[in-house]
Amino acid sequence: MSEQKKDKSQKGFPEVKPGMTIRVHQKIKEKNPKGEEKERVQIFEGMVLGRKHGREKGATITVRKISEGIGVEKIFPLYSPNIVKIEIKKQAKVRQAKLGYLRTYKKRLQEKKASK
């Protein structure tokens, strides 16, 4: 029973941890000049700096990427209906729960070996 509960609360997303490079697919609603609403999916790819509030309904992840030399951070609520899909690209070896030091240092993280 607890596994069924977990599956519903997780919304089918993989376990996201700090140090992971992920792609977040987010629904965006736009209006064109005629006033018609259009919906599209926008992809944001970056590294997870931290996760807050565990498995609560208000759980969020902070994702950071470098776009044209400028750091861009976005905070995504995990259980938002606007989040369509989360893909994991790779996992870095980290020892901290929050990776705030990546904002100031241009440190390259070592990639974790895949466990078989």
OpenMM code with the backbone's topology and positions (N, CA, C; nanometers):
from openmm import Vec3, app, unit

residues = "MET SER GLU GLN LYS LYS ASP LYS SER GLN LYS GLY PHE PRO GLU VAL LYS PRO GLY MET THR ILE ARG VAL HIS GLN LYS ILE LYS GLU LYS ASN PRO LYS GLY GLU GLU LYS GLU ARG VAL GLN ILE PHE GLU GLY MET VAL LEU GLY ARG LYS HIS GLY ARG GLU LYS GLY ALA THR ILE THR VAL ARG LYS ILE SER GLU GLY ILE GLY VAL GLU LYS ILE PHE PRO LEU TYR SER PRO ASN ILE VAL LYS ILE GLU ILE LYS LYS GLN ALA LYS VAL ARG GLN ALA LYS LEU GLY TYR LEU ARG THR TYR LYS LYS ARG LEU GLN GLU LYS LYS ALA SER LYS".split()
positions = [
    Vec3(0.0812, -0.1197, 0.0000),
    Vec3(0.0000, 0.0000, 0.0000),
    Vec3(0.0855, 0.1261, 0.0000),
    Vec3(0.1951, 0.1233, 0.0737),
    Vec3(0.2803, 0.2420, 0.0791),
    Vec3(0.3457, 0.2689, -0.0560),
    Vec3(0.3744, 0.1608, -0.1336),
    Vec3(0.4345, 0.1806, -0.2652),
    Vec3(0.3355, 0.2466, -0.3605),
    Vec3(0.2075, 0.2082, -0.3521),
    Vec3(0.1070, 0.2714, -0.4360),
    Vec3(0.0952, 0.4190, -0.4014),
    Vec3(0.0981, 0.4494, -0.2739),
    Vec3(0.0901, 0.5881, -0.2306),
    Vec3(0.2085, 0.6675, -0.2831),
    Vec3(0.3278, 0.6064, -0.2771),
    Vec3(0.4493, 0.6730, -0.3209),
    Vec3(0.4440, 0.7028, -0.4710),
    Vec3(0.3952, 0.6031, -0.5490),
    Vec3(0.3866, 0.6218, -0.6927),
    Vec3(0.2951, 0.7379, -0.7290),
    Vec3(0.1816, 0.7484, -0.6610),
    Vec3(0.0882, 0.8568, -0.6898),
    Vec3(0.1474, 0.9913, -0.6501),
    Vec3(0.2162, 0.9951, -0.5358),
    Vec3(0.2717, 1.1219, -0.4897),
    Vec3(0.3913, 1.1636, -0.5742),
    Vec3(0.4654, 1.0668, -0.6282),
    Vec3(0.5832, 1.0990, -0.7078),
    Vec3(0.5461, 1.1440, -0.8493),
    Vec3(0.4247, 1.1210, -0.8920),
    Vec3(0.3756, 1.1642, -1.0228),
    Vec3(0.4546, 1.1004, -1.1374),
    Vec3(0.5176, 0.9856, -1.1110),
    Vec3(0.5891, 0.9144, -1.2163),
    Vec3(0.7253, 0.9717, -1.2495),
    Vec3(0.7778, 1.0647, -1.1706),
    Vec3(0.9081, 1.1232, -1.1965),
    Vec3(1.0171, 1.0410, -1.1297),
    Vec3(1.1375, 1.0389, -1.1859),
    Vec3(1.2484, 0.9701, -1.1205),
    Vec3(1.2940, 1.0476, -0.9968),
    Vec3(1.3670, 0.9821, -0.9087),
    Vec3(1.4202, 1.0455, -0.7878),
    Vec3(1.5264, 1.1467, -0.8294),
    Vec3(1.5046, 1.2734, -0.7956),
    Vec3(1.5953, 1.3813, -0.8347),
    Vec3(1.6818, 1.4178, -0.7152),
    Vec3(1.8148, 1.4202, -0.7360),
    Vec3(1.9089, 1.4502, -0.6289),
    Vec3(2.0032, 1.5621, -0.6728),
    Vec3(2.0623, 1.6343, -0.5766),
    Vec3(2.1601, 1.7379, -0.6117),
    Vec3(2.2779, 1.6771, -0.6873),
    Vec3(2.3279, 1.7516, -0.7859),
    Vec3(2.4385, 1.7041, -0.8679),
    Vec3(2.3938, 1.6403, -0.9975),
    Vec3(2.2659, 1.6132, -1.0112),
    Vec3(2.2155, 1.5538, -1.1348),
    Vec3(2.1975, 1.6615, -1.2413),
    Vec3(2.2303, 1.6267, -1.3626),
    Vec3(2.1977, 1.7115, -1.4765),
    Vec3(2.0679, 1.6570, -1.5337),
    Vec3(1.9652, 1.7435, -1.5355),
    Vec3(1.8322, 1.6989, -1.5765),
    Vec3(1.7745, 1.7904, -1.6836),
    Vec3(1.6726, 1.7401, -1.7505),
    Vec3(1.5940, 1.8200, -1.8454),
    Vec3(1.4515, 1.8228, -1.7930),
    Vec3(1.4005, 1.9432, -1.7683),
    Vec3(1.2645, 1.9599, -1.7172),
    Vec3(1.1774, 2.0097, -1.8321),
    Vec3(1.0719, 1.9358, -1.8626),
    Vec3(0.9770, 1.9738, -1.9673),
    Vec3(0.8603, 2.0449, -1.8984),
    Vec3(0.8411, 2.1718, -1.9321),
    Vec3(0.7407, 2.2543, -1.8646),
    Vec3(0.6419, 2.3105, -1.9666),
    Vec3(0.5117, 2.3048, -1.9319),
    Vec3(0.4076, 2.3622, -2.0186),
    Vec3(0.4057, 2.5134, -2.0017),
    Vec3(0.4024, 2.5856, -2.1132),
    Vec3(0.3971, 2.7320, -2.1132),
    Vec3(0.2750, 2.7740, -2.1935),
    Vec3(0.1948, 2.8645, -2.1363),
    Vec3(0.0799, 2.9193, -2.2090),
    Vec3(0.1175, 3.0573, -2.2595),
    Vec3(0.0900, 3.0811, -2.3878),
    Vec3(0.1230, 3.2088, -2.4506),
    Vec3(0.0012, 3.2619, -2.5243),
    Vec3(-0.0013, 3.3943, -2.5407),
    Vec3(-0.1055, 3.4578, -2.6216),
    Vec3(-0.0384, 3.5238, -2.7418),
    Vec3(-0.0947, 3.5001, -2.8587),
    Vec3(-0.0420, 3.5654, -2.9779),
    Vec3(-0.1084, 3.7031, -2.9930),
    Vec3(-0.0650, 3.7835, -3.0887),
    Vec3(-0.1229, 3.9179, -3.1038),
    Vec3(-0.2753, 3.9210, -3.1238),
    Vec3(-0.3308, 3.8119, -3.1748),
    Vec3(-0.4760, 3.8059, -3.1944),
    Vec3(-0.5500, 3.7735, -3.0645),
    Vec3(-0.4769, 3.7350, -2.9614),
    Vec3(-0.5389, 3.7031, -2.8337),
    Vec3(-0.5701, 3.5558, -2.8158),
    Vec3(-0.5250, 3.4742, -2.9104),
    Vec3(-0.5493, 3.3308, -2.8991),
    Vec3(-0.4436, 3.2693, -2.8078),
    Vec3(-0.4877, 3.1791, -2.7203),
    Vec3(-0.3932, 3.1128, -2.6298),
    Vec3(-0.3353, 2.9881, -2.6956),
    Vec3(-0.2036, 2.9752, -2.6839),
    Vec3(-0.1356, 2.8566, -2.7342),
    Vec3(-0.0589, 2.7951, -2.6187),
    Vec3(-0.0466, 2.6650, -2.6219),
    Vec3(0.0282, 2.5940, -2.5183),
    Vec3(0.1419, 2.5183, -2.5847),
    Vec3(0.2618, 2.5319, -2.5266),
    Vec3(0.3768, 2.4589, -2.5795),
    Vec3(0.4589, 2.4061, -2.4635),
    Vec3(0.5532, 2.3184, -2.4944),
    Vec3(0.6396, 2.2602, -2.3918),
    Vec3(0.7791, 2.3191, -2.4085),
    Vec3(0.8319, 2.3748, -2.3009),
    Vec3(0.9660, 2.4339, -2.3014),
    Vec3(1.0585, 2.3453, -2.2185),
    Vec3(1.1806, 2.3239, -2.2675),
    Vec3(1.2760, 2.2373, -2.1985),
    Vec3(1.3833, 2.3234, -2.1330),
    Vec3(1.4091, 2.2961, -2.0054),
    Vec3(1.5138, 2.3658, -1.9296),
    Vec3(1.6113, 2.2593, -1.8823),
    Vec3(1.7356, 2.2669, -1.9308),
    Vec3(1.8365, 2.1674, -1.8946),
    Vec3(1.9424, 2.2310, -1.8069),
    Vec3(1.9702, 2.1694, -1.6930),
    Vec3(2.0713, 2.2219, -1.6031),
    Vec3(2.0985, 2.1257, -1.4883),
    Vec3(2.1801, 2.1730, -1.3928),
    Vec3(2.2180, 2.0908, -1.2781),
    Vec3(2.1323, 2.1246, -1.1574),
    Vec3(2.0927, 2.0231, -1.0840),
    Vec3(2.0127, 2.0408, -0.9633),
    Vec3(2.1048, 2.0884, -0.8514),
    Vec3(2.0762, 2.2069, -0.7961),
    Vec3(2.1543, 2.2601, -0.6849),
    Vec3(2.1006, 2.2110, -0.5514),
    Vec3(1.9706, 2.1898, -0.5429),
    Vec3(1.9133, 2.1448, -0.4170),
    Vec3(1.7684, 2.1063, -0.4327),
    Vec3(1.7210, 2.0405, -0.3302),
    Vec3(1.5811, 1.9989, -0.3250),
    Vec3(1.5276, 2.0380, -0.1889),
    Vec3(1.4062, 2.0909, -0.1848),
    Vec3(1.3474, 2.1324, -0.0585),
    Vec3(1.2159, 2.0609, -0.0346),
    Vec3(1.1860, 2.0334, 0.0893),
    Vec3(1.0585, 1.9799, 0.1372),
    Vec3(1.0317, 1.8351, 0.0971),
    Vec3(1.1368, 1.7603, 0.0689),
    Vec3(1.1259, 1.6149, 0.0515),
    Vec3(1.0142, 1.5676, -0.0381),
    Vec3(0.9179, 1.4962, 0.0211),
    Vec3(0.8070, 1.4382, -0.0559),
    Vec3(0.6753, 1.5106, -0.0317),
    Vec3(0.6805, 1.6291, 0.0268),
    Vec3(0.5581, 1.7055, 0.0510),
    Vec3(0.4983, 1.7542, -0.0803),
    Vec3(0.3773, 1.8056, -0.0711),
    Vec3(0.3118, 1.8602, -0.1906),
    Vec3(0.3836, 1.9850, -0.2400),
    Vec3(0.4485, 2.0563, -0.1509),
    Vec3(0.5175, 2.1797, -0.1879),
    Vec3(0.6636, 2.1606, -0.2203),
    Vec3(0.7062, 2.0381, -0.2522),
    Vec3(0.8472, 2.0089, -0.2805),
    Vec3(0.8932, 2.0827, -0.4060),
    Vec3(1.0162, 2.1363, -0.3998),
    Vec3(1.0724, 2.2097, -0.5134),
    Vec3(1.2159, 2.1655, -0.5385),
    Vec3(1.2616, 2.1872, -0.6622),
    Vec3(1.4025, 2.1676, -0.6953),
    Vec3(1.4535, 2.2959, -0.7589),
    Vec3(1.5789, 2.3273, -0.7332),
    Vec3(1.6440, 2.4429, -0.7939),
    Vec3(1.7380, 2.3913, -0.9012),
    Vec3(1.7209, 2.4395, -1.0240),
    Vec3(1.8010, 2.3946, -1.1373),
    Vec3(1.8762, 2.5157, -1.1931),
    Vec3(2.0062, 2.4984, -1.2199),
    Vec3(2.0901, 2.6076, -1.2690),
    Vec3(2.1572, 2.5671, -1.3996),
    Vec3(2.1602, 2.6612, -1.4929),
    Vec3(2.2337, 2.6402, -1.6173),
    Vec3(2.3059, 2.7688, -1.6539),
    Vec3(2.4039, 2.7585, -1.7405),
    Vec3(2.4765, 2.8751, -1.7906),
    Vec3(2.4275, 2.8991, -1.9333),
    Vec3(2.3681, 3.0155, -1.9558),
    Vec3(2.3152, 3.0499, -2.0870),
    Vec3(2.3873, 3.1744, -2.1378),
    Vec3(2.4663, 3.1567, -2.2429),
    Vec3(2.5441, 3.2655, -2.3038),
    Vec3(2.6309, 3.3367, -2.2003),
    Vec3(2.6934, 3.2591, -2.1128),
    Vec3(2.7840, 3.3148, -2.0137),
    Vec3(2.7174, 3.3694, -1.8883),
    Vec3(2.5866, 3.3624, -1.8806),
    Vec3(2.5129, 3.4146, -1.7648),
    Vec3(2.4436, 3.2975, -1.6962),
    Vec3(2.4564, 3.2905, -1.5645),
    Vec3(2.3922, 3.1842, -1.4879),
    Vec3(2.2435, 3.2101, -1.4739),
    Vec3(2.1632, 3.1091, -1.5026),
    Vec3(2.0176, 3.1189, -1.4928),
    Vec3(1.9693, 3.0086, -1.3992),
    Vec3(1.8913, 3.0464, -1.2980),
    Vec3(1.8360, 2.9487, -1.2046),
    Vec3(1.6845, 2.9531, -1.2113),
    Vec3(1.6246, 2.8364, -1.2004),
    Vec3(1.4793, 2.8264, -1.1961),
    Vec3(1.4420, 2.7334, -1.0829),
    Vec3(1.3346, 2.7667, -1.0147),
    Vec3(1.2824, 2.6822, -0.9083),
    Vec3(1.1552, 2.6173, -0.9604),
    Vec3(1.1546, 2.4851, -0.9639),
    Vec3(1.0409, 2.4112, -1.0163),
    Vec3(0.9666, 2.3413, -0.9025),
    Vec3(0.8353, 2.3659, -0.8870),
    Vec3(0.7560, 2.2843, -0.7945),
    Vec3(0.7366, 2.1461, -0.8575),
    Vec3(0.7746, 2.0412, -0.7868),
    Vec3(0.7725, 1.9067, -0.8453),
    Vec3(0.6330, 1.8575, -0.8790),
    Vec3(0.5347, 1.8954, -0.7989),
    Vec3(0.4012, 1.8405, -0.8182),
    Vec3(0.3094, 1.9362, -0.8925),
    Vec3(0.3665, 2.0301, -0.9661),
    Vec3(0.2879, 2.1232, -1.0452),
    Vec3(0.2321, 2.0519, -1.1687),
    Vec3(0.1097, 2.0826, -1.2081),
    Vec3(0.0565, 2.0214, -1.3307),
    Vec3(0.1270, 2.0723, -1.4567),
    Vec3(0.2051, 2.1791, -1.4444),
    Vec3(0.2775, 2.2333, -1.5594),
    Vec3(0.4055, 2.1569, -1.5908),
    Vec3(0.4542, 2.0755, -1.4988),
    Vec3(0.5730, 1.9954, -1.5240),
    Vec3(0.5286, 1.8664, -1.5924),
    Vec3(0.5696, 1.8504, -1.7179),
    Vec3(0.5259, 1.7359, -1.7964),
    Vec3(0.6152, 1.6145, -1.7714),
    Vec3(0.7476, 1.6373, -1.7764),
    Vec3(0.8406, 1.5252, -1.7686),
    Vec3(0.9739, 1.5738, -1.7149),
    Vec3(1.0451, 1.4865, -1.6438),
    Vec3(1.1811, 1.5142, -1.5977),
    Vec3(1.2696, 1.4004, -1.6459),
    Vec3(1.3752, 1.4348, -1.7230),
    Vec3(1.4699, 1.3357, -1.7729),
    Vec3(1.6026, 1.3548, -1.7017),
    Vec3(1.6651, 1.2451, -1.6608),
    Vec3(1.7971, 1.2525, -1.5991),
    Vec3(1.9013, 1.2265, -1.7070),
    Vec3(1.9972, 1.3194, -1.7206),
    Vec3(2.1037, 1.3039, -1.8191),
    Vec3(2.2268, 1.2397, -1.7574),
    Vec3(2.2763, 1.2933, -1.6450),
    Vec3(2.3896, 1.2339, -1.5769),
    Vec3(2.3895, 1.2708, -1.4298),
    Vec3(2.4724, 1.2003, -1.3526),
    Vec3(2.4798, 1.2196, -1.2077),
    Vec3(2.6246, 1.2498, -1.1710),
    Vec3(2.6469, 1.3608, -1.1013),
    Vec3(2.7808, 1.3973, -1.0558),
    Vec3(2.7999, 1.3477, -0.9131),
    Vec3(2.9256, 1.3283, -0.8768),
    Vec3(2.9584, 1.2835, -0.7414),
    Vec3(2.9637, 1.4057, -0.6515),
    Vec3(2.8720, 1.4158, -0.5563),
    Vec3(2.8668, 1.5294, -0.4644),
    Vec3(2.8589, 1.4791, -0.3212),
    Vec3(2.8989, 1.5662, -0.2257),
    Vec3(2.8989, 1.5277, -0.0855),
    Vec3(2.8083, 1.6175, -0.0019),
    Vec3(2.7404, 1.7108, -0.0669),
    Vec3(2.6552, 1.8030, 0.0062),
    Vec3(2.5131, 1.7968, -0.0474),
    Vec3(2.4190, 1.8359, 0.0380),
    Vec3(2.2788, 1.8337, -0.0009),
    Vec3(2.2408, 1.9574, -0.0825),
    Vec3(2.3081, 2.0697, -0.0574),
    Vec3(2.2823, 2.1936, -0.1317),
    Vec3(2.4137, 2.2373, -0.1964),
    Vec3(2.4098, 2.2620, -0.3264),
    Vec3(2.5315, 2.2930, -0.4009),
    Vec3(2.5421, 2.4416, -0.4334),
    Vec3(2.5231, 2.5265, -0.3336),
    Vec3(2.5275, 2.6704, -0.3549),
    Vec3(2.6631, 2.7203, -0.3987),
    Vec3(2.7695, 2.6466, -0.3687),
    Vec3(2.9039, 2.6898, -0.4057),
    Vec3(2.9248, 2.6917, -0.5569),
    Vec3(2.8397, 2.6256, -0.6315),
    Vec3(2.8531, 2.6271, -0.7778),
    Vec3(2.8169, 2.7633, -0.8366),
    Vec3(2.7493, 2.8475, -0.7578),
    Vec3(2.7143, 2.9820, -0.8060),
    Vec3(2.8384, 3.0693, -0.8187),
    Vec3(2.9337, 3.0515, -0.7293),
    Vec3(3.0511, 3.1394, -0.7284),
    Vec3(3.1743, 3.0746, -0.7894),
    Vec3(3.1888, 2.9442, -0.7755),
    Vec3(3.3068, 2.8760, -0.8290),
    Vec3(3.2714, 2.8064, -0.9588),
    Vec3(3.3658, 2.8118, -1.0522),
    Vec3(3.3461, 2.7382, -1.1770),
    Vec3(3.4135, 2.6033, -1.1604),
    Vec3(3.3537, 2.5228, -1.0761),
    Vec3(3.4096, 2.3926, -1.0455),
    Vec3(3.3421, 2.2870, -1.1307),
    Vec3(3.4228, 2.2009, -1.1838),
    Vec3(3.3694, 2.0911, -1.2636),
    Vec3(3.3567, 1.9687, -1.1737),
    Vec3(3.2382, 1.9128, -1.1675),
    Vec3(3.2133, 1.7996, -1.0806),
    Vec3(3.2445, 1.6682, -1.1513),
    Vec3(3.2943, 1.5747, -1.0740),
    Vec3(3.3289, 1.4437, -1.1281),
    Vec3(3.2019, 1.3616, -1.1453),
    Vec3(3.1926, 1.2942, -1.2594),
    Vec3(3.0734, 1.2145, -1.2864),
    Vec3(3.0806, 1.0814, -1.2118),
    Vec3(2.9671, 1.0405, -1.1587),
    Vec3(2.9577, 0.9163, -1.0841),
    Vec3(2.9561, 0.7999, -1.1816),
    Vec3(3.0156, 0.6887, -1.1415),
    Vec3(3.0105, 0.5694, -1.2247),
    Vec3(2.8732, 0.5049, -1.2113),
    Vec3(2.8247, 0.4508, -1.3194),
    Vec3(2.6925, 0.3868, -1.3181),
    Vec3(2.7006, 0.2559, -1.2423),
    Vec3(2.6085, 0.2385, -1.1495),
    Vec3(2.6051, 0.1137, -1.0720),
    Vec3(2.5253, 0.0091, -1.1474),
    Vec3(2.5778, -0.1133, -1.1518),
    Vec3(2.5111, -0.2199, -1.2277),
    Vec3(2.4356, -0.3110, -1.1375),
] * unit.nanometer
topology = app.Topology()
chain = topology.addChain("A")
for resn in residues:
    res = topology.addResidue(resn, chain)
    for name in ("N", "CA", "C"):
        topology.addAtom(name, app.Element.getBySymbol(name[0]), res)
